[in-house]
Amino acid sequence: MSTRGAPRARDERGSAVVEFVVLAVLMLIPLVYLVLMMARLQAGSYAVSQAAREAGRAYVTASSGEAAPSRAQAAARIAFMDHSFDEAGRLAVACDGTPCLRPDGRVETTASVRVPLPLVPSFVRDVVPLSVRVSASHLSTVDRFRGLS
């Protein structure tokens, strides 16, 4: 019998490895991007939480009402810088009465930051807003025996 006219079976050794590598790369790229995005959002979440808490503590422990806002801004700026949100962070301070630093007074600090999605070119950001706003609030109480030494 001659095998000349019969179709020969193709040698497919090694093709499963190639298919696996191609599929793995196609699946890993979105997964890696998702992990990068979630890590950056988590960093933003930690930044606003720390900034609000530390700004509130700095505000209520200030020696005078004039020094309190600058102390709170400085504490928030340090917290934002710790998480690489140097210029993106914002802080708002609200008091429940006047003056803010009266005994048992409550001061609410709200920190917010816009977290840009990673690996997106700046020319795309100019056209489509590709960021997520993250915010946190902290309520601090002024010491009841403040100034009563």
C-alpha positions as CSV (number, residue, x, y, z in Angstrom):
1,M,0.0,0.0,0.0
2,S,1.2,3.4,-0.9
3,T,0.8,6.3,1.5
4,R,1.3,8.8,-1.2
5,G,-2.3,9.6,-2.0
6,A,-3.6,9.6,1.6
7,P,-3.6,12.8,3.6
8,R,-1.0,12.8,6.3
9,A,-1.9,13.8,9.9
10,R,-0.4,17.1,10.8
11,D,2.1,17.3,13.6
12,E,0.5,19.4,16.3
13,R,3.1,18.9,19.0
14,G,3.7,22.1,20.9
15,S,0.7,24.0,19.7
16,A,-1.1,23.7,23.1
17,V,1.7,25.6,24.7
18,V,1.4,28.4,22.1
19,E,-2.4,28.6,22.6
20,F,-2.0,28.7,26.4
21,V,0.6,31.5,26.2
22,V,-1.6,33.6,23.9
23,L,-4.7,33.1,26.0
24,A,-2.8,33.7,29.2
25,V,-1.5,37.0,27.9
26,L,-4.9,38.1,26.7
27,M,-6.4,37.3,30.1
28,L,-3.5,38.6,32.2
29,I,-3.4,42.1,30.7
30,P,-6.9,43.1,31.9
31,L,-6.3,41.4,35.2
32,V,-3.0,43.3,35.8
33,Y,-4.8,46.6,34.9
34,L,-7.6,45.8,37.3
35,V,-5.1,45.2,40.1
36,L,-3.3,48.4,39.3
37,M,-6.5,50.4,39.4
38,M,-7.7,48.9,42.6
39,A,-4.4,49.5,44.3
40,R,-4.5,53.1,43.3
41,L,-8.1,53.5,44.5
42,Q,-7.1,51.9,47.8
43,A,-4.1,54.3,48.1
44,G,-6.6,57.2,47.6
45,S,-8.9,55.7,50.3
46,Y,-6.1,55.4,52.8
47,A,-4.9,59.0,51.9
48,V,-8.3,60.6,52.5
49,S,-8.9,58.6,55.7
50,Q,-5.5,59.6,57.2
51,A,-5.8,63.2,56.0
52,A,-9.3,63.7,57.6
53,R,-8.3,62.1,60.8
54,E,-4.9,63.9,61.2
55,A,-6.3,67.3,60.1
56,G,-9.1,67.0,62.7
57,R,-6.6,66.1,65.5
58,A,-4.3,69.0,64.4
59,Y,-7.2,71.4,64.4
60,V,-8.6,70.6,67.8
61,T,-5.2,70.6,69.5
62,A,-4.1,74.0,68.1
63,S,-3.2,76.6,70.7
64,S,-5.3,79.3,69.0
65,G,-8.2,79.6,66.6
66,E,-5.9,81.5,64.1
67,A,-3.4,78.7,64.0
68,A,-5.9,75.8,63.7
69,P,-6.7,76.0,59.9
70,S,-3.1,76.1,58.9
71,R,-2.2,73.2,61.2
72,A,-5.1,71.2,59.7
73,Q,-4.0,72.0,56.1
74,A,-0.4,71.0,56.9
75,A,-1.4,67.7,58.5
76,A,-3.7,66.9,55.5
77,R,-0.9,67.8,53.0
78,I,1.5,65.5,54.7
79,A,-1.0,62.6,54.6
80,F,-1.7,63.2,50.9
81,M,2.0,63.3,50.2
82,D,2.5,60.0,52.0
83,H,0.3,58.4,49.4
84,S,1.6,60.3,46.3
85,F,-1.4,62.7,46.0
86,D,0.6,65.8,46.4
87,E,-1.6,68.4,44.7
88,A,-4.8,66.4,44.2
89,G,-6.0,66.4,47.8
90,R,-8.6,68.8,49.2
91,L,-9.6,69.5,52.8
92,A,-12.8,71.1,54.2
93,V,-13.3,72.0,57.9
94,A,-16.7,72.7,59.5
95,C,-17.4,73.6,63.1
96,D,-20.7,73.2,65.0
97,G,-20.5,76.6,66.5
98,T,-18.5,79.8,67.2
99,P,-15.7,79.8,68.2
100,C,-14.6,76.4,66.8
101,L,-12.1,75.7,69.6
102,R,-14.5,76.1,72.5
103,P,-14.7,73.3,75.1
104,D,-16.7,70.3,73.8
105,G,-16.9,71.9,70.3
106,R,-17.1,69.5,67.4
107,V,-15.0,69.9,64.3
108,E,-15.7,67.9,61.1
109,T,-12.9,67.5,58.6
110,T,-13.6,66.2,55.2
111,A,-10.8,65.2,52.9
112,S,-11.3,64.3,49.2
113,V,-9.1,63.4,46.3
114,R,-9.7,62.6,42.6
115,V,-7.8,59.3,41.8
116,P,-6.8,59.2,38.1
117,L,-7.0,55.8,36.5
118,P,-3.6,54.4,35.8
119,L,-1.9,54.1,32.4
120,V,-4.3,56.5,30.7
121,P,-2.6,59.1,28.6
122,S,-3.2,62.8,29.5
123,F,-4.7,63.7,26.1
124,V,-7.5,61.2,26.8
125,R,-8.1,62.6,30.2
126,D,-8.6,66.0,28.6
127,V,-11.5,64.7,26.6
128,V,-13.1,62.1,29.0
129,P,-12.9,62.4,32.8
130,L,-11.2,59.2,33.8
131,S,-10.9,59.6,37.6
132,V,-12.8,58.5,40.7
133,R,-13.5,60.9,43.6
134,V,-12.8,59.4,47.0
135,S,-13.6,61.2,50.3
136,A,-13.7,60.6,54.0
137,S,-14.9,62.6,57.0
138,H,-13.7,62.7,60.6
139,L,-15.5,64.3,63.6
140,S,-13.1,65.5,66.3
141,T,-14.1,67.0,69.7
142,V,-12.3,69.8,71.4
143,D,-11.1,68.9,74.9
144,R,-13.8,69.7,77.5
145,F,-11.2,71.2,79.9
146,R,-9.4,73.2,77.3
147,G,-7.9,76.4,78.7
148,L,-9.2,75.7,82.3
149,S,-5.8,75.2,83.9
